[in-house]
C-alpha cells in the first residue's frame, strides 16, 4: 500500500520521498543554539513556536508519520536579455511554489485518505513551523551539506521541500539518516561572497545575500552590488560550486530588461509577478537590488553565463 503512495509521488514529479516518525527533530538542538547566537537576523518568526518545532504532533494531533518530499526546479538560472539573473528557485514564469506544491501534495493526501480511511493529514510547504530539512535527513532522503542545504545524491540541491503530516502509520518504510558525503570539500564556504557561511553547517543570515535581497525589509546597500554579481534576487553561489550539482552555470531568458523593472509600477508588477516568488520581496525591494548592482558600474567581475 505504501509503495503506491511513493509511486504516486514519483508520477507527480517528486524526485525523492521519505518517511520518519514525528519525534524531536534530528537537528533541533543545533537550531535552538543558532537562534541563541542571534544568527537569524531580523527573521523573528523563526523564534516563535519553538515548542511546535520540537514536537510536530502539535501541528497535527495524533500524527504518526512525517512524509518528506523533494520537488525539483530547473538548474538553469532565469535571466534578463542583458544577462542578469535571479535565484533558480524563483521560477518567475510560474505560480509561487507554495501553491503548486500544496496542490501536488493534495493529491497524495487524497490517496492516503483512500488507503487509510479515517486518517487525517496536514500539508506543510516552507511556511509551517517544522524543521523540514531535519525530517528529510531523518527519512534517509538525503544529507545536510556544509552549506546547510539538503543534498539528494543524484539530484543535488535544486529542489523544494514539502511535508505531509499524517495520522496514518506509514513508518514501515522509515530509513536511517544518510551519512554526510561532503568529504573534505569546502567549496561552498570558500566561495560565499559575504562570508555568511562562517563555518560548516553554520550560516549567519544577516550576511547572506539571499536574506539581504529577499527577506530584509530595508533597502539594499550599494556596496553590496559587487558581491551580488549579476544576480538581483537571491543567491545560488554555495549551490553552484557544489559537486553534487551541475557544473555549468547556464541561463534562460525569462525576464524583461533590468530597466523595465525600474520603470515598472505596482500594478504592472502585480499583473506579471504578483503570483510568483517575486511577490514576497515586492517591487521596491527588487528595484533596490537592481540599483545596488547598477551603482557599481563594473561588469567585468560578473560571470559569463551561457544563455539557452
C-alpha positions as CSV (number, residue, x, y, z in Angstrom):
1,X,0.0,0.0,0.0
2,X,2.8,2.4,1.0
3,X,4.6,1.7,-2.3
4,X,1.5,3.1,-4.1
5,X,2.0,6.4,-2.4
6,X,5.7,6.5,-3.2
7,X,5.0,5.7,-6.9
8,X,2.2,8.3,-7.0
9,X,4.7,10.9,-5.7
10,X,7.2,10.0,-8.5
11,X,4.4,10.3,-11.1
12,X,3.6,13.8,-9.8
13,X,7.2,14.8,-10.3
14,X,8.8,14.5,-6.9
15,X,12.4,13.3,-7.2
16,X,12.6,11.8,-3.7
17,X,10.4,10.9,-0.7
18,X,11.0,9.5,2.7
19,X,9.2,8.7,6.0
20,X,10.1,9.4,9.6
21,X,8.5,9.4,13.0
22,X,7.2,12.7,14.4
23,X,9.9,12.7,17.1
24,X,12.1,15.5,18.3
25,X,13.9,16.7,15.1
26,X,17.4,15.4,14.4
27,X,19.0,18.9,14.5
28,X,16.7,20.6,16.9
29,X,19.4,21.4,19.4
30,X,21.6,22.9,16.7
31,X,18.7,25.0,15.6
32,X,18.0,26.5,19.0
33,X,21.7,27.1,19.6
34,X,21.7,29.0,16.2
35,X,18.8,31.1,17.4
36,X,20.6,31.8,20.7
37,X,23.5,33.1,18.8
38,X,21.2,35.5,17.0
39,X,22.2,34.3,13.6
40,X,18.6,34.6,12.2
41,X,19.0,38.3,11.5
42,X,15.5,40.0,11.9
43,X,13.6,36.9,10.9
44,X,11.9,36.9,14.3
45,X,9.2,34.4,13.2
46,X,11.9,31.7,13.5
47,X,11.9,32.3,17.2
48,X,8.2,31.7,17.6
49,X,6.5,28.3,18.0
50,X,9.7,26.6,19.1
51,X,7.7,24.1,21.1
52,X,5.8,23.2,17.9
53,X,9.1,22.8,16.0
54,X,10.3,20.4,18.7
55,X,7.1,18.3,18.6
56,X,5.3,18.1,15.2
57,X,2.3,16.3,16.8
58,X,1.4,19.9,17.9
59,X,0.8,20.6,14.3
60,X,-1.4,17.6,13.8
61,X,-2.9,15.8,16.8
62,X,-2.3,12.1,16.6
63,X,0.4,12.4,13.9
64,X,2.2,9.1,13.4
65,X,4.2,9.8,10.2
66,X,6.1,12.7,8.6
67,X,6.4,12.2,4.8
68,X,9.1,14.3,3.3
69,X,9.1,15.2,-0.4
70,X,11.5,16.9,-2.8
71,X,10.3,18.6,-5.9
72,X,12.9,19.8,-8.5
73,X,13.3,23.2,-10.1
74,X,15.4,23.9,-13.2
75,X,19.2,24.1,-12.9
76,X,19.2,26.9,-15.4
77,X,19.0,30.4,-13.9
78,X,16.2,32.7,-15.1
79,X,17.7,35.8,-16.6
80,X,17.2,39.1,-18.5
81,X,18.3,39.8,-22.1
82,X,21.4,41.6,-20.7
83,X,22.5,38.5,-18.8
84,X,21.4,39.5,-15.2
85,X,19.8,36.7,-13.3
86,X,17.7,35.7,-10.3
87,X,17.9,32.7,-8.0
88,X,16.8,29.4,-9.6
89,X,14.1,28.6,-7.1
90,X,12.1,31.8,-8.0
91,X,10.9,30.3,-11.4
92,X,9.3,33.7,-12.2
93,X,7.2,32.4,-15.1
94,X,5.3,30.0,-12.8
95,X,3.0,30.4,-9.9
96,X,4.6,30.6,-6.5
97,X,5.9,27.2,-5.5
98,X,3.9,27.2,-2.2
99,X,0.7,26.9,-4.1
100,X,2.0,24.5,-6.7
101,X,3.4,22.1,-4.2
102,X,0.3,22.2,-2.0
103,X,-1.8,21.2,-5.0
104,X,0.5,18.2,-5.7
105,X,0.7,17.2,-2.1
106,X,-3.1,17.4,-2.0
107,X,-3.3,14.5,-4.5
108,X,-1.1,12.4,-2.2
109,X,-3.3,13.3,0.8
110,X,-6.3,12.1,-1.1
111,X,-4.6,8.8,-1.8
112,X,-3.6,8.4,1.8
113,X,-7.2,9.0,2.9
114,X,-8.4,6.4,0.5
115,X,-5.9,3.8,1.6
116,X,-6.2,4.6,5.3
117,X,-9.9,5.6,5.9
118,X,-10.4,7.9,8.9
119,X,-6.8,9.2,8.8
120,X,-6.1,13.0,8.9
121,X,-3.3,14.8,7.2
122,X,-1.7,18.2,7.0
123,X,0.4,19.7,4.2
124,X,3.4,21.9,5.0
125,X,5.3,23.8,2.3
126,X,8.0,26.1,3.7
127,X,5.7,28.0,5.9
128,X,4.6,25.9,8.9
129,X,6.9,25.8,12.0
130,X,8.6,22.5,11.2
131,X,12.3,21.7,10.7
132,X,11.8,20.3,7.3
133,X,15.5,19.6,6.5
134,X,15.8,17.7,9.8
135,X,12.9,15.4,8.9
136,X,14.1,14.9,5.3
137,X,17.5,13.9,6.6
138,X,15.9,11.6,9.2
139,X,14.0,9.9,6.5
140,X,17.2,8.9,4.7
141,X,16.2,11.0,1.7
142,X,19.5,13.0,1.7
143,X,22.0,14.6,3.9
144,X,22.8,18.1,5.2
145,X,25.8,19.6,3.4
146,X,28.3,22.1,4.8
147,X,26.3,24.9,3.2
148,X,23.3,23.8,5.3
149,X,21.4,22.7,2.2
150,X,19.9,19.2,1.9
151,X,21.6,17.2,-0.8
152,X,19.8,14.3,-2.5
153,X,22.6,12.2,-4.2
154,X,22.0,12.0,-7.9
155,X,19.9,15.2,-7.9
156,X,21.9,17.7,-5.9
157,X,20.1,20.6,-4.0
158,X,18.0,22.3,-6.7
159,X,14.6,21.4,-5.2
160,X,11.8,22.5,-2.9
161,X,10.9,20.6,0.2
162,X,7.4,19.7,1.4
163,X,6.0,17.6,4.2
164,X,2.8,15.6,4.8
165,X,2.0,15.0,8.4
166,X,-0.5,12.2,8.8
167,X,-2.2,10.1,11.4
168,X,-1.8,7.1,9.1
169,X,1.1,4.9,10.2
170,X,3.5,4.8,7.2
171,X,6.5,4.0,9.4
172,X,7.3,0.6,7.8
173,X,9.4,2.5,5.1
174,X,11.4,4.5,7.6
175,X,15.1,4.6,6.9
176,X,18.3,5.5,8.8
177,X,19.7,9.0,8.3
178,X,22.2,9.2,5.4
179,X,25.9,9.9,6.3
180,X,27.3,13.2,5.2
181,X,29.1,12.9,1.9
182,X,30.9,16.2,1.7
183,X,34.3,14.6,2.5
184,X,37.0,17.3,2.7
185,X,35.2,19.6,0.2
186,X,34.7,23.2,1.4
187,X,33.9,24.9,-1.9
188,X,30.6,26.4,-0.6
189,X,32.3,28.0,2.4
190,X,35.3,29.3,0.3
191,X,33.0,30.8,-2.4
192,X,30.4,32.6,-0.2
193,X,30.7,36.2,-1.4
194,X,30.0,37.7,2.1
195,X,31.4,35.1,4.4
196,X,27.9,34.2,5.6
197,X,28.9,30.5,5.9
198,X,31.0,31.2,8.9
199,X,31.9,27.5,9.4
200,X,30.5,24.2,8.2
201,X,26.7,23.9,8.7
202,X,26.6,27.4,10.2
203,X,25.0,30.3,8.4
204,X,24.9,33.9,9.6
205,X,21.7,35.0,7.9
206,X,22.5,38.7,8.4
207,X,25.4,38.3,5.9
208,X,23.6,36.1,3.4
209,X,22.8,37.7,0.1
210,X,19.6,35.6,-0.2
211,X,18.4,37.1,3.0
212,X,19.6,40.6,2.2
213,X,17.9,40.7,-1.2
214,X,14.6,39.0,-0.3
215,X,13.7,38.9,3.4
216,X,15.5,42.0,4.7
217,X,12.9,44.8,4.7
218,X,15.4,47.7,4.4
219,X,17.0,48.9,1.2
220,X,19.9,47.0,-0.3
221,X,23.2,48.8,0.4
222,X,25.0,50.0,-2.7
223,X,28.3,48.4,-1.7
224,X,26.5,45.0,-1.8
225,X,26.2,45.3,-5.6
226,X,29.6,43.8,-6.4
227,X,29.1,40.9,-4.1
228,X,25.8,40.2,-5.7
229,X,27.4,39.7,-9.0
230,X,24.8,39.5,-11.8
231,X,22.0,38.1,-9.6
232,X,19.4,40.6,-8.3
233,X,17.2,38.3,-6.4
234,X,18.7,35.7,-4.0
235,X,22.0,33.9,-4.3
236,X,22.9,30.4,-5.5
237,X,26.6,30.6,-5.2
238,X,27.1,28.0,-2.5
239,X,25.0,25.6,-4.6
240,X,26.6,26.4,-7.9
241,X,30.0,25.3,-6.7
242,X,28.7,22.1,-5.0
243,X,30.0,18.9,-6.8
244,X,26.5,17.4,-6.3
245,X,25.0,20.0,-8.7
246,X,25.7,20.5,-12.4
247,X,29.0,22.2,-13.2
248,X,27.9,24.5,-15.9
249,X,26.0,27.7,-14.9
250,X,23.6,28.5,-17.7
251,X,20.8,31.0,-18.1
252,X,17.4,31.0,-19.8
253,X,15.9,34.4,-20.7
254,X,12.6,34.6,-18.8
255,X,12.6,38.2,-17.6
256,X,12.3,41.7,-19.0
257,X,15.4,44.0,-19.1
258,X,16.6,45.5,-15.9
259,X,15.4,49.0,-16.8
260,X,11.9,47.6,-17.3
261,X,11.8,46.6,-13.7
262,X,13.0,50.1,-12.6
263,X,10.2,51.7,-14.7
264,X,7.6,49.2,-13.6
265,X,4.7,50.4,-11.4
266,X,2.9,48.3,-8.7
267,X,0.0,47.5,-11.0
268,X,2.3,46.2,-13.8
269,X,4.3,44.2,-11.3
270,X,1.3,42.7,-9.7
271,X,-0.2,41.6,-13.1
272,X,3.0,39.9,-14.2
273,X,4.7,38.8,-11.0
274,X,2.1,39.1,-8.3
275,X,1.6,35.3,-8.0
276,X,5.2,34.4,-8.3
277,X,8.0,34.1,-5.7
278,X,8.9,37.7,-6.5
279,X,5.9,38.9,-4.6
280,X,7.5,38.1,-1.3
281,X,10.2,40.6,-1.8
282,X,8.0,43.1,-3.7
283,X,8.8,45.6,-6.5
284,X,10.5,48.2,-4.3
285,X,12.9,45.6,-3.0
286,X,13.7,44.3,-6.5
287,X,14.4,47.9,-7.6
288,X,16.7,48.4,-4.7
289,X,18.6,45.3,-5.5
290,X,18.9,46.3,-9.2
291,X,20.1,49.8,-8.2
292,X,22.8,48.3,-6.0
293,X,24.2,46.3,-8.9
294,X,23.9,49.2,-11.4
295,X,25.6,51.6,-8.9
296,X,28.7,49.5,-9.1
297,X,29.3,50.2,-12.8
298,X,31.8,47.4,-13.2
299,X,30.6,44.5,-15.2
300,X,34.0,42.7,-15.6
301,X,33.5,40.7,-12.4
302,X,30.2,39.3,-13.5
303,X,30.3,35.6,-14.5
304,X,29.7,34.9,-18.2
305,X,26.6,32.8,-18.4
306,X,25.6,30.6,-21.3
307,X,22.2,31.5,-22.5
308,X,19.9,28.9,-23.9
